[in-house]
């Protein structure tokens, strides 16, 4: 999910993020907006690249992923699926929305 660092991407949630991660296929993201807030440094559930040079970041990420064993790539995919279940399910996100609505 390569997104440039512009005003809209700093505020807009990447709508396909949950779907991509839930496939279990290693996902490449740029470090913009909500992505920086969602993922902890050593979570190992996706590959986050710098938004200042997206094409080089994607190329490096693909080379890195290709050099990993099938087991390592599979582990990233499993971590991504678990991440979606724990942090991006409708129940979790709905609870956050309700919490903020209750404040209003």
N, C-alpha and C positions, 0 to 999 in steps of 0.2 A: 504494500500500500504506500507507494511513493507520493508524498505530498510536499509541495514547497512551503517554506515558512513565509506565509503572508497573513494579513490580518484575519481573513476568514478561517484559515486552518488553525489559527491560534484559539479560536472559540468553537468551531464546529467539530462535533464528534465524528470520527470516521465510521460511517454507518455500516460498512461491510466488515469491520474489525472482528466482531464476534463470530461471524460466519466463517471468515478465513481461518481464525484460530481454531474453531471447532472442527475443522476438517482434519486436524492432526498433521497437516503438511507444514513444515517450517515456513513461517511468514516473515517477510521483510517489511519493516515499517520505518518511516522517518520520525525523527525526534521532535515532533511539533505538537503544540497544544496539549490536548488530553493524554496523548501517548506518554509524555514525560511524567504526568501525574499518576497514571495507571500502573506503570511497571516499575518494580524495584530493581536496583542495579544488577543483582546476581540471580534474578528470577529464572533465567534460561528457558523462557517459554516462547520467545520469538527472537528475531535478529533486528536490532534497532540501528539504523544508520543516521549519519549526520545529514541534515537537510541542506547544508551549504553546497554540497557537491553530490547530488543524487545519483547521477550516472556512474561516477567512480565508486560510490558506496554500494550500489547494487552489484556492480561487477565484483568488488571485493567480497561482498556477502555471498555471492554465488560461488566464487572460488573457494571461500572458507567452507561453505556447506558441502560443496562437492568433495573437498578433501576429508571430510568427516566420515566415519564409518556409518553404515546403515543403522547400527544400534544407537549411535550418538544423535543422528537425525530423528530417529524414532523417539528418543527420549525427549527431545525438544517438542515434538508433536504431542506426546503424552502430557508434558508439562503445560502446553497450550490448552489442551482439552480441560485439564484440571483447573487452570486459571479461569476459563470461561465459566465452568460450573461454580466456582467459589466467588467470583467477582463480577461476572457479567450476565448472570441469569436474570430472568424477569423478576423473580422474587427479590433478589438482592437489589437490583436497580429500582424496582417499584418501591421497596422499603425506603430507599434514599429519597426518592421523589416525594413520598408521603411525609417523610420527616421534614423536608423543606416546606411542603405545603402547610403543615401544621404550624410552622413558624409565622406564616402570613396572616 
